Amino acid sequence: MSQAKVDRYKEQKANRKKIMQKEKRERMLWKVGGSLVAVALVAWIGYSAFDKLYEPPRRFYVADTAAVSDYLSGLSSADAVDEVVDAVDDEFAEEEDVTEAETAAEDVTEAETDAAEDATEAETDAAEETTEAETAASEKTTEAGTDAAEKTTEKTTEK
């Protein structure tokens, strides 16, 4: 058994350098991993505490509302209702005026379009009548020429 111990000791002595490097590497990994976990934990706790404890500053504005209060107290409820009714009536009257103006503009546009169509139809009719008259005149001329030629032929044949 002592021989076995000696062999083991020699083997450990021969591999001591590799074993030491491996142990050193494992210790370093544990330190780095533990440090990362500790940093993450501290950051999480710090963020949570900051979020719960810190309140952003609020902005306050000071306004003197005495003028508004005086105005409102000076109005009676009937006056206020009359003012609102008048304002609403004015708005509706303006909308009706705009609508009437738009309708009048549309009527004028339609009348102009109808007048233009009527003028175009009249021109087309006049052109057709002129063409018909020219055709009739040329037919008469042709007939007259044909009649004259026939008479001339008849006279020549009679002689």
C-alpha positions as CSV (number, residue, x, y, z in Angstrom):
1,M,0.0,0.0,0.0
2,S,2.8,2.4,0.6
3,Q,3.9,1.8,-3.0
4,A,0.5,2.9,-4.1
5,K,0.8,6.1,-2.0
6,V,4.2,6.8,-3.5
7,D,2.9,6.4,-7.0
8,R,-0.1,8.7,-6.3
9,Y,2.2,11.3,-4.9
10,K,4.5,11.1,-7.9
11,E,1.5,11.4,-10.2
12,Q,0.1,14.4,-8.3
13,K,3.6,16.0,-8.3
14,A,3.9,15.5,-12.1
15,N,0.4,17.0,-12.7
16,R,0.6,19.6,-10.0
17,K,1.0,22.5,-12.5
18,K,-2.1,21.5,-14.5
19,I,-4.1,21.0,-11.3
20,M,-3.1,24.4,-9.9
21,Q,-4.1,26.1,-13.1
22,K,-7.5,24.4,-13.2
23,E,-8.2,25.4,-9.5
24,K,-7.1,29.0,-10.2
25,R,-9.4,29.1,-13.2
26,E,-12.4,27.8,-11.2
27,R,-11.7,30.4,-8.4
28,M,-11.6,33.2,-10.9
29,L,-14.8,32.1,-12.6
30,W,-16.5,32.0,-9.1
31,K,-15.3,35.5,-8.3
32,V,-16.4,37.0,-11.7
33,G,-19.8,35.3,-11.5
34,G,-20.3,36.3,-7.9
35,S,-19.3,39.9,-8.7
36,L,-21.8,40.0,-11.6
37,V,-24.6,38.7,-9.4
38,A,-23.7,41.2,-6.7
39,V,-23.7,44.1,-9.1
40,A,-27.0,43.1,-10.6
41,L,-28.6,42.8,-7.1
42,V,-27.3,46.2,-6.0
43,A,-28.5,47.8,-9.2
44,W,-32.0,46.3,-8.9
45,I,-32.3,47.3,-5.2
46,G,-31.0,50.8,-6.0
47,Y,-33.4,51.3,-8.9
48,S,-36.4,50.1,-6.9
49,A,-35.6,52.3,-3.9
50,F,-35.0,55.3,-6.2
51,D,-38.3,54.7,-8.0
52,K,-40.3,54.5,-4.8
53,L,-38.6,57.4,-2.9
54,Y,-38.0,59.9,-5.7
55,E,-40.9,62.2,-6.6
56,P,-40.3,64.6,-9.5
57,P,-40.8,68.2,-8.7
58,R,-44.3,69.4,-9.4
59,R,-44.9,72.7,-11.1
60,F,-47.5,75.0,-9.6
61,Y,-48.9,78.0,-11.4
62,V,-50.5,80.9,-9.6
63,A,-53.3,82.7,-11.3
64,D,-55.4,85.6,-10.1
65,T,-59.0,84.6,-10.7
66,A,-60.5,87.7,-9.1
67,A,-61.5,89.2,-12.5
68,V,-63.2,86.1,-13.6
69,S,-65.1,85.8,-10.3
70,D,-66.2,89.4,-10.5
71,Y,-67.5,88.9,-14.0
72,L,-69.4,85.8,-13.2
73,S,-70.9,87.3,-10.1
74,G,-72.0,90.3,-12.2
75,L,-74.0,88.1,-14.5
76,S,-77.4,87.0,-13.6
77,S,-78.5,83.5,-14.7
78,A,-81.0,85.0,-17.2
79,D,-78.3,87.2,-18.8
80,A,-76.0,84.2,-19.2
81,V,-78.7,82.1,-20.8
82,D,-79.6,85.0,-23.2
83,E,-75.9,85.4,-24.2
84,V,-75.6,81.7,-24.9
85,V,-78.8,81.6,-26.9
86,D,-77.7,84.7,-28.9
87,A,-74.3,83.2,-29.6
88,V,-75.8,79.9,-30.8
89,D,-78.3,81.8,-33.0
90,D,-75.5,83.8,-34.6
91,E,-73.6,80.7,-35.4
92,F,-76.6,79.1,-37.1
93,A,-77.4,82.3,-39.0
94,E,-73.8,82.3,-40.3
95,E,-74.0,78.7,-41.3
96,E,-77.4,79.3,-43.2
97,D,-75.8,82.3,-45.0
98,V,-72.9,80.2,-46.1
99,T,-75.3,77.4,-47.2
100,E,-77.5,79.9,-49.2
101,A,-74.5,81.4,-50.9
102,E,-73.2,77.9,-51.9
103,T,-76.7,77.0,-53.3
104,A,-76.8,80.3,-55.3
105,A,-73.4,79.6,-56.7
106,E,-74.4,76.1,-57.7
107,D,-77.6,77.5,-59.4
108,V,-75.5,80.1,-61.4
109,T,-73.1,77.3,-62.4
110,E,-75.9,75.1,-63.6
111,A,-77.5,78.1,-65.6
112,E,-74.1,78.8,-67.2
113,T,-73.7,75.1,-68.2
114,D,-77.3,75.0,-69.6
115,A,-76.7,78.2,-71.6
116,A,-73.4,76.8,-73.0
117,E,-75.2,73.5,-74.0
118,D,-78.0,75.4,-75.7
119,A,-75.5,77.5,-77.6
120,T,-73.6,74.4,-78.7
121,E,-76.9,72.8,-79.9
122,A,-77.9,75.9,-81.8
123,E,-74.5,76.0,-83.6
124,T,-74.8,72.3,-84.4
125,D,-78.3,72.8,-85.8
126,A,-77.2,75.8,-87.9
127,A,-74.3,73.8,-89.3
128,E,-76.6,70.9,-90.2
129,E,-79.0,73.3,-91.9
130,T,-76.1,74.9,-93.8
131,T,-74.9,71.5,-94.9
132,E,-78.4,70.4,-96.0
133,A,-78.8,73.7,-98.0
134,E,-75.4,73.2,-99.6
135,T,-76.3,69.6,-100.5
136,A,-79.6,70.6,-101.9
137,A,-78.0,73.4,-103.9
138,S,-75.4,71.0,-105.4
139,E,-78.1,68.5,-106.2
140,K,-80.1,71.3,-108.0
141,T,-76.9,72.3,-109.9
142,T,-76.3,68.8,-110.9
143,E,-79.9,68.3,-112.0
144,A,-79.8,71.6,-113.9
145,G,-76.5,70.5,-115.6
146,T,-78.0,67.2,-116.4
147,D,-81.2,68.7,-117.8
148,A,-79.2,71.2,-119.9
149,A,-77.1,68.4,-121.2
150,E,-80.1,66.4,-122.1
151,K,-81.7,69.4,-123.9
152,T,-78.6,70.0,-125.8
153,T,-78.4,66.3,-126.8
154,E,-82.1,66.4,-127.8
155,K,-81.5,69.5,-129.9
156,T,-78.5,68.0,-131.6
157,T,-80.4,64.8,-132.3
158,E,-83.4,66.6,-133.7
159,K,-81.2,68.4,-136.2
